[in-house]
Amino acid sequence: MPYSYLNGNWSLDPPQISVGDGGFLQGATLVERLRTFGGIVFRLEDHLQRLHRSLEIVGWQAASLCAEVRQASAEFMSRNEPFVAAGDDWNLVWFITPGLTADAAQPTVCLHGHPLPFHNWAAGYHQGVAASLGTTRQVPASCWPAELKCRSRMHYYLADRAAAPAAQAILLDQDGFVGEGSTANVVASYHDRGLVTPRRTKVLPGVSQQVLYELAAAQGIAHLEDDITPDQLAAAEEIFFTSTSICLQPVTQLNNRPVGSGQPGPRYRQLLAAWSARVGVDISGQAQQFAQRRMGCEM
């Protein structure tokens, strides 16, 4: 078990959270999931900025809590260096809850991580993945703003349960437009429009989605935000999922029908190659290399 951080203390024992904690009782948990490349946490400042905004929304101590998380993050990989295999990379998870009182007077702050479970997605870089549009909707902004990153994800769970076998759910928003995947942002690619993503005001602003925008701009590929109907998504030449752990993967099947040729497309390959070049890691190759890692080594 690697080192984890809980409320100012480092330990090799699993973090223990009280069942009376607001994160357990009410699901009041703010979260950020990061990954490393070459042992360095990727886009740390972007994740801190998003965490800061989430803390502002719920009214907790944004400045001091972000400072605590920043300091602990700087220590995390050095403390766990003995557990890191050569060429491997890790997940790092931050979560903050109000603790035992609703006013978050003594919040729970935890950082933990493990080697990336590449076996969960390594095949997708070459084979593509399946997605399914269902009836479960995203949480409306009248409940909480889309920019609040929290662990209240029952809607994702239900959407994935209702999805086609081996498919990842894509949720619609309250107006029937394409929203988020259950664990990723959704990107449609068209020959004449470039990359099109749902409006950022309606979905969680993905750090990896921003990376994709930057890569697209550098490659001369247009990108824009717009409402996307299910039919428009189905008509895309290519569809991608983008998120922290996977970076970028092609959706080759939507609602049991092929997307484009039904194979990972040229724009996907172009953008994944650009992403690998930016981070200095062969993203797909690394996933293949460590996909056979024993499950016990991840804990």
C-alpha positions as CSV (number, residue, x, y, z in Angstrom):
1,M,0.0,0.0,0.0
2,P,1.5,3.4,-1.0
3,Y,1.7,6.4,1.3
4,S,-1.5,8.4,1.6
5,Y,-2.2,11.7,3.2
6,L,-5.1,12.4,5.6
7,N,-5.6,15.6,7.6
8,G,-1.9,16.4,7.9
9,N,-0.6,12.9,8.4
10,W,1.2,10.5,6.0
11,S,0.7,6.7,6.4
12,L,1.2,3.4,4.7
13,D,-2.1,2.2,6.2
14,P,-5.4,2.8,4.2
15,P,-7.1,6.1,5.0
16,Q,-9.9,5.7,7.4
17,I,-12.9,8.1,7.2
18,S,-15.6,8.2,9.9
19,V,-19.0,7.0,8.9
20,G,-20.3,10.3,10.4
21,D,-18.3,12.3,7.9
22,G,-20.4,14.5,5.6
23,G,-18.7,13.0,2.6
24,F,-20.2,9.6,3.6
25,L,-23.5,10.7,5.1
26,Q,-24.5,13.2,2.3
27,G,-22.0,12.5,-0.5
28,A,-20.6,16.1,0.1
29,T,-17.2,15.4,-1.4
30,L,-15.2,17.5,-3.7
31,V,-12.7,15.6,-5.8
32,E,-9.9,15.9,-8.4
33,R,-8.2,13.0,-10.2
34,L,-4.8,13.7,-11.7
35,R,-2.1,11.6,-13.3
36,T,1.6,11.7,-13.8
37,F,3.7,11.6,-16.9
38,G,7.3,10.6,-16.3
39,G,6.6,10.8,-12.6
40,I,5.5,14.5,-12.7
41,V,1.9,15.5,-12.0
42,F,0.3,16.7,-15.2
43,R,-1.5,20.1,-15.3
44,L,-1.3,20.5,-11.5
45,E,-2.2,24.2,-11.7
46,D,-5.3,23.6,-13.8
47,H,-6.6,21.0,-11.3
48,L,-5.9,23.3,-8.4
49,Q,-7.8,26.1,-10.1
50,R,-10.8,23.9,-10.7
51,L,-10.6,22.6,-7.1
52,H,-10.5,26.3,-5.9
53,R,-13.6,27.1,-7.8
54,S,-15.4,24.0,-6.4
55,L,-14.5,25.1,-2.9
56,E,-15.7,28.6,-3.6
57,I,-19.1,27.2,-4.8
58,V,-19.7,25.2,-1.6
59,G,-18.3,28.0,0.6
60,W,-15.3,26.2,2.2
61,Q,-11.8,27.6,2.9
62,A,-10.7,27.7,-0.7
63,A,-7.3,29.4,-0.3
64,S,-6.0,27.4,2.7
65,L,-7.3,24.0,1.5
66,C,-5.7,24.5,-1.9
67,A,-2.5,25.4,-0.3
68,E,-2.6,22.2,1.8
69,V,-3.4,20.1,-1.2
70,R,-0.6,21.7,-3.2
71,Q,2.0,21.0,-0.5
72,A,0.9,17.4,0.0
73,S,0.9,16.8,-3.8
74,A,4.5,18.0,-3.9
75,E,5.4,15.3,-1.4
76,F,3.3,12.5,-2.7
77,M,5.4,11.1,-5.6
78,S,8.7,11.5,-3.6
79,R,7.3,9.6,-0.7
80,N,6.1,6.9,-3.0
81,E,9.2,6.8,-5.2
82,P,10.2,3.3,-3.9
83,F,6.9,1.9,-5.2
84,V,7.1,3.3,-8.7
85,A,8.3,1.0,-11.5
86,A,10.6,2.4,-14.2
87,G,8.5,3.9,-17.0
88,D,5.2,3.7,-15.0
89,D,2.8,6.4,-14.1
90,W,0.3,6.9,-11.3
91,N,-3.1,8.3,-10.5
92,L,-3.3,10.9,-7.7
93,V,-6.7,11.6,-6.1
94,W,-7.6,14.5,-4.0
95,F,-10.8,14.6,-2.0
96,I,-12.2,17.1,0.5
97,T,-15.3,16.7,2.6
98,P,-16.9,19.0,5.3
99,G,-15.8,16.5,8.0
100,L,-18.1,15.9,10.9
101,T,-19.9,19.3,10.8
102,A,-21.9,20.9,7.9
103,D,-19.9,24.2,8.2
104,A,-16.6,22.4,7.3
105,A,-15.0,23.9,10.4
106,Q,-12.6,20.8,10.4
107,P,-12.8,19.5,6.8
108,T,-11.4,16.1,5.8
109,V,-8.5,16.4,3.4
110,C,-7.2,13.2,1.7
111,L,-4.7,12.5,-1.0
112,H,-4.1,8.9,-2.2
113,G,-3.0,7.2,-5.4
114,H,-1.8,4.1,-7.1
115,P,-0.3,2.9,-10.4
116,L,-2.6,3.6,-13.3
117,P,-4.8,0.5,-14.0
118,F,-3.9,0.4,-17.6
119,H,-5.6,-2.9,-18.1
120,N,-9.0,-1.2,-17.9
121,W,-8.4,0.8,-21.1
122,A,-5.2,-0.3,-22.9
123,A,-7.1,-2.1,-25.7
124,G,-9.2,0.9,-26.5
125,Y,-6.4,2.9,-28.1
126,H,-6.3,0.4,-30.9
127,Q,-9.7,-1.2,-30.9
128,G,-11.8,1.8,-29.9
129,V,-14.6,1.8,-27.3
130,A,-18.3,1.5,-27.4
131,A,-20.7,4.2,-26.1
132,S,-24.4,4.3,-25.5
133,L,-26.9,7.2,-25.4
134,G,-29.5,6.5,-22.7
135,T,-32.4,8.2,-20.9
136,T,-30.5,9.2,-17.8
137,R,-30.0,13.0,-17.7
138,Q,-27.2,15.1,-16.3
139,V,-27.8,16.9,-13.1
140,P,-29.4,20.3,-14.0
141,A,-27.7,23.6,-13.1
142,S,-30.6,24.3,-10.7
143,C,-29.2,21.5,-8.4
144,W,-25.5,22.4,-8.7
145,P,-23.4,24.2,-11.4
146,A,-21.7,22.0,-14.0
147,E,-18.3,23.4,-13.0
148,L,-18.6,21.8,-9.5
149,K,-16.5,18.6,-9.5
150,C,-18.0,16.4,-6.8
151,R,-18.5,12.7,-6.1
152,S,-22.3,12.8,-6.2
153,R,-22.4,10.6,-9.3
154,M,-25.4,8.4,-8.9
155,H,-26.7,9.6,-12.3
156,Y,-23.4,8.3,-13.9
157,Y,-23.8,5.0,-12.2
158,L,-27.4,4.5,-13.3
159,A,-26.5,5.6,-16.9
160,D,-23.7,3.0,-17.1
161,R,-26.0,0.3,-15.6
162,A,-28.6,1.0,-18.3
163,A,-26.0,1.2,-21.2
164,A,-25.5,-1.5,-23.7
165,P,-23.1,-4.3,-22.6
166,A,-19.5,-3.2,-22.5
167,A,-20.5,0.4,-23.5
168,Q,-19.9,3.6,-21.6
169,A,-22.9,5.9,-21.1
170,I,-23.2,9.3,-22.7
171,L,-25.7,11.4,-20.8
172,L,-28.0,14.1,-22.3
173,D,-28.6,17.4,-20.7
174,Q,-32.0,18.6,-19.6
175,D,-32.7,20.0,-23.2
176,G,-31.9,16.7,-24.9
177,F,-28.4,17.7,-26.1
178,V,-25.3,15.6,-25.7
179,G,-23.6,16.2,-22.3
180,E,-20.9,14.2,-20.7
181,G,-19.8,10.6,-20.7
182,S,-19.9,8.9,-17.4
183,T,-16.2,9.3,-16.9
184,A,-15.1,11.6,-19.7
185,N,-15.8,14.6,-21.9
186,V,-17.3,13.9,-25.3
187,V,-15.8,15.2,-28.5
188,A,-17.3,15.0,-32.0
189,S,-15.1,15.4,-35.1
190,Y,-16.3,16.6,-38.5
191,H,-14.4,17.2,-41.7
192,D,-16.1,20.6,-42.2
193,R,-16.3,21.9,-38.6
194,G,-13.3,20.3,-36.8
195,L,-13.8,19.3,-33.2
196,V,-17.1,20.1,-31.6
197,T,-17.8,19.7,-27.9
198,P,-20.8,20.5,-25.8
199,R,-21.0,24.0,-24.4
200,R,-18.6,24.4,-21.5
201,T,-21.3,26.1,-19.4
202,K,-23.3,22.8,-19.5
203,V,-20.6,20.2,-18.7
204,L,-17.7,19.9,-16.3
205,P,-14.8,21.9,-17.8
206,G,-12.3,19.0,-18.4
207,V,-8.6,19.7,-18.0
208,S,-7.9,17.0,-20.6
209,Q,-10.5,18.7,-22.9
210,Q,-8.5,21.9,-22.7
211,V,-5.3,20.0,-23.5
212,L,-7.1,18.6,-26.6
213,Y,-8.1,22.2,-27.6
214,E,-4.5,23.2,-27.4
215,L,-3.3,20.3,-29.4
216,A,-5.9,20.8,-32.1
217,A,-5.0,24.5,-32.4
218,A,-1.3,23.5,-32.8
219,Q,-2.3,21.0,-35.5
220,G,-4.4,23.5,-37.4
221,I,-7.7,21.7,-36.5
222,A,-10.6,24.0,-35.7
223,H,-12.6,23.5,-32.4
224,L,-15.8,25.0,-31.1
225,E,-18.4,24.5,-28.5
226,D,-22.0,24.0,-29.5
227,D,-25.2,22.1,-28.7
228,I,-25.0,18.6,-30.2
229,T,-28.1,16.6,-30.9
230,P,-27.9,12.8,-30.6
231,D,-28.4,12.6,-34.4
232,Q,-25.6,15.0,-35.0
233,L,-23.3,13.0,-32.8
234,A,-24.2,9.8,-34.7
235,A,-23.3,11.6,-37.9
236,A,-19.8,12.5,-36.8
237,E,-16.9,11.1,-38.7
238,E,-15.1,10.4,-35.4
239,I,-16.0,10.6,-31.8
240,F,-13.6,10.7,-28.8
241,F,-13.6,10.4,-25.1
242,T,-11.1,12.6,-23.3
243,S,-10.3,12.4,-19.5
244,T,-7.3,12.5,-17.2
245,S,-6.4,8.8,-17.0
246,I,-7.0,7.8,-20.6
247,C,-6.1,11.2,-22.2
248,L,-7.8,10.4,-25.5
249,Q,-9.6,7.3,-26.9
250,P,-11.8,6.8,-30.0
251,V,-15.5,5.8,-29.8
252,T,-15.9,3.4,-32.7
253,Q,-19.4,2.3,-31.8
254,L,-22.4,4.3,-30.7
255,N,-25.7,2.6,-29.8
256,N,-24.5,-0.6,-31.4
257,R,-23.7,1.2,-34.7
258,P,-20.3,2.0,-36.1
259,V,-19.0,5.5,-35.9
260,G,-17.5,6.4,-39.3
261,S,-15.6,3.4,-40.5
262,G,-16.0,1.6,-37.2
263,Q,-12.2,1.9,-36.6
264,P,-10.0,4.5,-34.9
265,G,-9.7,7.3,-37.4
266,P,-6.9,9.5,-38.7
267,R,-7.7,12.6,-36.6
268,Y,-7.7,10.5,-33.5
269,R,-4.3,9.1,-34.4
270,Q,-3.0,12.5,-35.2
271,L,-4.1,14.0,-31.9
272,L,-2.9,11.0,-29.8
273,A,0.5,11.3,-31.4
274,A,0.6,15.0,-30.6
275,W,-0.4,14.3,-27.0
276,S,2.3,11.7,-26.6
277,A,4.9,14.1,-28.1
278,R,3.8,16.9,-25.7
279,V,4.2,14.7,-22.5
280,G,7.2,12.7,-23.7
281,V,5.4,9.4,-23.2
282,D,4.0,7.0,-25.8
283,I,0.6,7.0,-24.2
284,S,-0.7,3.9,-26.0
285,G,2.6,2.0,-25.7
286,Q,2.9,2.6,-22.0
287,A,-0.6,1.3,-21.5
288,Q,0.2,-1.9,-23.4
289,Q,3.4,-2.3,-21.4
290,F,1.8,-2.1,-18.0
291,A,-1.6,-3.6,-18.9
292,Q,-0.6,-7.0,-17.5
293,R,0.4,-5.6,-14.1
294,R,-1.0,-7.7,-11.3
295,M,-4.0,-6.2,-9.6
296,G,-2.4,-6.5,-6.2
297,C,0.4,-4.2,-7.2
298,E,-2.1,-1.3,-7.7
299,M,-3.2,-1.1,-4.1
